[in-house]
């Protein structure tokens, strides 16, 4: 091979880099001629930058399922049982009437298994007899929209199987079953068995710091996260009641469907004493339990004809399904069977494989896209000193090397360490000045 060192006075190649390369970047294909791999990505409409493609992991948060911030003008999303009804824009779960019961359920089941928070304002008023009774509940159940329990101290929930309730109890029954006082909050469940106000179903109880049936509007917040059910009142940051419970395995059973959903709503009851039990506003958010997929690293390269693989890791509730995409287009499993697995494998790669890859991961809670990984093929030159592959080693190779080096083109990875940096210039000039490969 003929070597032409050209003008090699001190600082020659540095000046070349600063003047000729800065003025005219000769984008070079890995195999020689045509645009470089970054030029090919640009031709695909993809910016060859550090960010590559603006696809970021899903941020964990809450999803609003129920939202009645100013009353219940629209009842289409609600189902009523017993004497539960809409009354002047509010939910009258049970009216002030002797020996009655009622229930109101959201028609859309909520995915509460992974966590939720509900807030509602309520008022217990209009005692038909002093001091009024019996109370109401916030309930989660897997029985159906027609679910309703008994009257009086049963508060409309005793007898509902596959349920858990937070009861706001205003009457001490003294019936040998319920031993709590007449102003308490409690959590009751028997898992798959019919629920009851009796102590056998009681998971926790606490006194309420105000009179539940004082006729005033109060706010309750019920949250469930990390196996802890908490009840707050009137904006307090300290829970009145905290109960450790796994909603997916109460007494060894679950009242959720296969997607972790259940019906949510309210029940209430009256007996020989009575009140109006009203809910004025209501909201519920469920925890976003979709996957949080992540691919590392965010860029990769391989020699033409080589092999590369990308793996995605997902946090969340399994099982997961996977769909890999190239430039936003799903890769068909018939073309690449690994496109529906957690690891995508590309074999005998070529220019046609260059692009941006990501993975859509799905579980019972929904789907989420991973971050993106950029991939380019490299020629992996057999003789890096002859960088432009024209059969000679001269100044043109220096120009082309620095064009690729400044662009971060993988062809400039002369020392084959997986990155383009200062050591590659040293490796290139060692080969170039020695006039060999």
MARVO-754662 format. One record per residue: x, y, z of N, C-alpha, C in turn. Coordinates in steps of 0.2 Angstrom, whole numbers, plus 5000, padded with zeros to 4 digits. Layout:
N
XYZXYZXYZ/...
REM end
This chain:
437
500449945000500050005000500450065000/500350114996500750174995500450225001/500950255004500850295010501050365008/500550415008500750485007500650525013/501150545016501050585022500850655021/500950685015500850755014501250795018/501050855019501350905023501350895030/501950875033501850845040502250895045/502250955043502651005048502251005055/502551035060502251035066501551065066/501051035069500351065070499951055064/500251015059499851015052499150985053/499150925057498450885057498050925062/498250965067497851005071497551055067/497951095063497651145059497151115054/497251055051496751025047496151015050/496150985056495550975060495151035061/495451095063495151155065494851185059/495251185053494951225047494551185042/494851125039494451095034493951055037/493951015043493450975045492851025048/493051075051492551125054492151155048/492451165042492151195037491751145032/491951085032491551035028491650965031/491050945034491050875037490850835031/491250785030491150735025490850675028/490150675029489750615032489950555027/490150505031490450445027490050375029/489850345025489550275027490050225029/489850185034490350135037490650095031/490350085026490650045020490950085015/490850155016491150195011490650225006/490650295006490250325001489550335004/489250395003488550405005488550435012/487950445015487950475022488150425027/488350455033488550415039487950385042/488050345047487550315051487150365054/487450415057487050475059486650505054/486950515048486550545042485950495041/486050435041485450385040484950395045/485150405052484650415057484250475055/484650535053484250595051483850585045/484050545041483550535035482950495037/482950465043482350425045481950475049/482150535050481850585054481950585061/482550555063482750545070483350585071/483350625077483850665078484450625082/485050625079485550585082485850625088/485550635093485750675099485750625105/485950655111486050615117485350595119/484850635118484150615120483850555115/484050565109483850515104483050525103/482650485107481950495106481650505112/481150555112480850575119480350525121/480550465123480150415126480450405133/480050425138480250415145479850365149/480150335154479750295158479150325161/478550285162477950315165478150335172/477850395174477950415181477450385185/477550355191477050335195476650385198/475950375199475550425201474850395203/474350435202473650415203473250425197/472750385196472250395190471550405193/471250465191470650485194470050435191/469750405195469150355193468450385194/468450415200467750445202467950515204/467450565201467650635202466950675202/466650685208466050725209466250785214/466550835212466850885216466350935219/465750935215465250985217464550955217/464450895219463850865219463750815214/463150785213462950735209462350745204/462550795200461950815195461850765190/462450725188462350665183462450605187/461950565187461950495191462050445186/462250455180462250395175462850345177/463350375181463850325183463750295189/463150295192462950275198462450215198/462450175203461950125203461650125211/460950115212460650125218460350065220/460350045227460049985229459650005235/459149965237458749985243458450055242/458450095248458250165247458750215246/459350195243459850235241459550275235/459650345235459350385230459750445229/459650485223459950555223459450595225/459650645229459150695233459450765232/459150805228459450875228460150885226/460450845222461150845220461650815225/461350775230461750735234461550665234/462050625237461850555238461550545244/460850525244460550505251460550435251/461150405255461250335255460650305259/460450335264459850305267459450365271/458850365270458450425272458250415280/458050465283457850465290457150435290/457150365291456550325290456650265294/456150245298456150185302456350125298/456850085301457050015299457150015291/457650055289457750065282458550045280/458650045274459350025272459450055264/460050065263460150095256460950085254/461050085248461750075245461750115238/462350145237462550175231463250155229/463250135222463850105220464050145213/464750155212464950175206464950115201/464650135195464550075190465250055188/465750095187466350075185466750045190/466949985190467449955195468049995195/468349995201469050035202469549975204/470149995201470749945202471049965209/470749945214470949965221471449925224/471649865221472049815224472749845225/473049885220473649905221473749975225/473150005227473150065231472650105228/472350145233471850195231471850255236/471450305234471350355239470650385237/470150385242469550415241469350475246/469050525244468850575248468150595247/467750605252467050625252466850665258/466350715256466050755262465350715263/465250725269464650685272464250725277/463650715278463250745283462750695286/462750685292462150645295461750695299/461150695297460650755300459950725301/459550775303458850765303458650695307/458850695313458650635317457850635318/457650575317456850565317456750545325/457250535328457150525336457850535339/457850555345458450575348458850515350/459450505349459950545345460050535338/459650485335459750465328460250405327/460150375321460550315320460550295313/460850245310461350205314462050215311/462150245305462750255302462850235295/463450245292463550225285464250195284/464350175278465050145277465250165270/465950165269466250165263466450095262/466250065256466249995255466649975249/467049925249467349895243467049825242/466749805237466549735236466549705229/466549645229466549605223465949565221/465349585224464749545223464349575217/464249635217463849665211463549725213/463249765208462949825209462349825213/462049765214461449765218461549745225/462149745227462349715234462049765239/461749735244461449775250461349725255/461449755262461449715268460849735272/460849715278460249725283460149795285/459649805288459449875291459749885298/459549945301459749955308460549955309/460749915314461449915316461849875310/461549845306461849815300462149865295/461849925295462149985291462149965284/461749925282461649905274462249865272/462649835276463249795273463249725276/462949715282462949645285462649595280/463049545278462749495273463049505266/463449555265463749565258464449525258/464449475254465049435254465549475250/466249445250466749475247466749555247/466849575254466749645255467249665260/467449735260467749765266467449835267/467349855273466949915274467349955279/467350025278467450075284466850095286/466650085292466050105295466050165299/465650205298465550265302464950255307/465050225312464450205317464250255322/463550265322463350315327462850285332/462850215333462450185338462750125341/462750125347462950065351462450015352/462449965348461849915348461749875354/462249865358462249825364461849755363/461949725357461649665355462049605356/462649615360463049555361463549545355/463449585350463849575344464349635343/464049695343464449755342464549785349/465149785351465249815358465549885357/465649915351465949975351465450035353/465650095354465250145356464850175351/464450235352464050265347464350315343/465050315343465350375339466050345337/466050295332466750265331466750255323/467450245321467550225314467850155315/467750105311468050035311468050005304/468449955303468549925297468349845298/467849825294467649755295467649715288/467849655289467849615283467949535285/467649495281467749425282467949395276/468349435272468549405265467949385261/467949315259467449295254466849285258/466849275264466249265268465749325269/465149315270464749375271464949415277/464949485276465249525281464749535287/464949565292464549575298464849625302/464349655306464649705311464949675317/464849615318465149575324465849585324/466149565330466849575332467249525328/466949475325467349425321467549455315/467249505313467449535306467849605307/467949625314468249685315469049685314/469349725310470049725309470349785313/469949835315470249885319469649935320/469749975325469250025327469550085331/469250145331469450205334468850245335/468950285341468450335342468550395337/467950425335468050485331468050545335/468450595334468550655338468050715338/467450695334466950745334466250705334/465750735334465050695334464850685327/464850625325464750605318464050635315/463550635320462950655318462750725321/463250765320463050835323462750885318/462550855312462250895307462650935303/463350935304463750975300464150935295/464350965290464750935284465450925286/465650855286466350835287466650805281/467350805281467650775276468050705278/467950655275468350595276468850575270/469350555272469850525267470050455269/470050415265470250345266470750325261/471350305263471850285258472050215260/472350185254472650115255473250115251/473850095254474450095251474950055255/475350005252475849965255475549925261/474949905260474649855265474349895271/474249955270473949995276473350035274/472850025277472250065276472150115282/472050175280472050235284471450275283/471150305289470550345289470750415292/470650465288470750535291470050575291/470050625295469450675295469650745294/469250785291469250855291469950885290/470350855285470950885283471550865287/471450825292472050815297472550765293/473150775294473650735291473850675296/473550675301473650615306473050575305/473150505304472550465303472150445310/471550445310471150425316471150355317/471250315311471250245311471750215306/472150175308472650135303472550065304/472450025299472349955299472849925294/473249875297473649835292473249785289/473149785282472749725279472949725272/472949665269473149645262472449635259/472249685255471549685252471449625247/472049595245472049545240471949475244/472049475251472049415254471749425261/471149455262470849455268470549385270/470749365276470549295278470649245273/471149255269471349205264471049205257/470549265256470249265250470249335247/470049345241470049405237469449425234/469249485235468549505232468649545225/469249545223469449575216469349535210/469249565204469249515198469949505196/470049475190470749455188471149515187/470849575186471249635185471349685191/471149655197471149685203470649745204/470049735201469549785202468949765206/468649805209468049795213467549855213/466949845215466449895215466549935222/466550005222466550045227465950085228/465850105234465250145236465050155243/464450165245464250175251463650135253/463550115260462950085262462750125269/462150115271461850145277461250115279/461050125285460450085288460250125294/459550115295459250145301458750095304/458650105310458250055314457650095318/457650085324457150115329457350185329/457950205328458150275327458450285320/458450355318458550365311458850435310/459250435304459550505302459450495294/459550555291459750565284460550555284/460750505279461450495278461650515271/461950575271462050605264462850605263/462950595256463650605254463550665249/463950715250463850775246464350785240/464950765241465450755236465850695236/466250675231466550605231467050605225/467650585227468250575222468550515224/468850475219469250415221469850415215/470450405217470950395213471250325214/471450285209471850225210472550235209/472950195212473650195210473850175203/474250205200474450185193474950125194/474650065192475050005193475349975187/475350025181475549995175476349985176/476649955171477349935172477750005171/478349995174478850055173479450015170/479450015163480049975159480650025158/481249995158481850025157482349985153/482650015148483149985144483850015146/484349985147484950005148485449965144/485949995141486150065140485650095135/485750165134485250195129485550205122/486150175121486350175114486850115113/486850085107487250025106487450025098/487949985097488249985090488449915089/488549895083488849825082489049825075/489549785073489849775067489349745062/489449775056488949745050489049665050/488449635050488549555050488549525057/488549575063488649545069487949535073/487949535079487349525083487349575089/486749595091486649635096485949615100/485949635106485249615110485149675115/484449685116484249735120483749705125/483849715132483449695137483049745140/482449735142482049775146481849755153/481949795158481749775165481049815167/480649775170479949815172479849805179/479649855182479349855189478649855189/478249825193477549825193477249755194/476649755193476249695195476249645188/476649585189476649545183475949505183/475949455178476449445172476449505167/476949505163477049555158477049525151/476749565146476849555139477249605136/477649585131478149635128478049645120/478149705118478049725111478649775109/479149745106479749785104479549825097/479749885097479649935091480349965088/480349975082480850005079480650065075/480850125077480650195075479850195076/479650175081478950175083478450125080/478750085076478350035072478449965075/477949925077477949865080478349815076/478849775079479149725075478749665076/478549635070478149575070478549515072/478249475077478549415079478749365074/478349365068478449325063479149345059/479349405060479949425057480549415062/480349425068480849415074480549385080/480549325081480149295087480349325094/480949355094481149395101480749455102/480349475097480049545097479449545103/479249485105478749485110479049455116/479649465117480049435124480349495127/480649485133480949535137481649555134/481949515129482549525126482449525119/482649575115482649585108483349565105/483349515101483949495098483949515090/484449545088484549565081485149525079/485149485073485649445071485849475064/486449465062486749485055486449555053/486649595058486449665057486749705051/486349745049486549785043486249855044/486349895039486149965039485349965040/484949915037484249915038484049915045/484449895050484349885057484449945061/484749995058484850065061484250095063/484250125069483650165071483550165079/482950185081482750195088482350135090/482450105095482150045098481850065105/481250035106480950045113480449985113/480149975119479749915121479149935124/478549915122477949925126477749865130/477749875137477649825141476949835144/476549775144475849775147475749725152/475349755157475149705162474349715163/474049685168473349695169473149765170/473549805173473449875174473449925168/473749895162473849945156474549935153/474649975149475349975145475750035146/476350035146476850085146477450075142/477750135139478250125134478950135138/479450095136480050105139480450175137/480950185139481450235136481650205130/482050245126482250225119483050215119/483250165115483950145114484050155106/484650195105484750205098485350155096/485250125090485650075087485950095080/486550085079486950095073487350045071/487450025065487949975063488550015061/489149975062489750005060490149955056/490549985051490949945047491449905050/491749935056492249895059492849885054/493149945052493649945047494249895048/494449855043494949815044495649845044/495649915041496249955041496150025043/496050035049495850105051496250165049/496950145047497350205045497150225038/496850185034496550205028495850215029/495650265032495050275035494450285030/494650315024494150325019494150265014/494650215015494650155011494750165004/495150215002495350224995495950194993/496250154997496850114995497550154997/497450214999498050255001497950285008/498550295012498550325018498750395018/498350445018498550515017498150565021/498150625020497850675023497050665023/496750635018496050625017495850585022/496250535025496050485030495950525037/496450575038496450615044495750655044/495650685038495050725038494450685039/494350635036493750585037493750565044/494350545047494350515054494050575059/494250635058494050685063493350705061/493050695055492350715054491950655058/492150595057491750545061491850555069/492450565071492650575078492250625081/492150685078491850745081491050725081/490850685076490150675076489950615081/490450585084490350525088490150465084/490350465078490150405074490550345076/490250285077490550225079491150205075/491250225069491750205065492450235068/492350285072492950325074493150285081/492850235083493050195089493650145086/494150175085494750135083495050085088/495050105094495250065099494750005101/494150015098493649965099493449955107/493450005110493250005118492450025119/492150025113491450045114491250115114/491750155114491550235114492050265110/491850335108492250375104492550435108/493250435109493550485113494250495112/494650525116495350545115495750485113/495750425117496150365115496050345108/495550355105495450335098495850375093/495950445095496450485091497150455091/497350435097498050415098498050345094/497550305094497650235091497650245083/497250295081497250315074497950335071/498250385075498850415072499450365073/499350325078499950265078499850225072/499250205070499250165064499350215058/499150275058499250315052499950335051/500350355056501050375055501450315054/501250255056501650195054501450165047/500950205044500850185037500550115036/500250085042499950015041499350015045/499049955045498449945048498449925056/
REM end
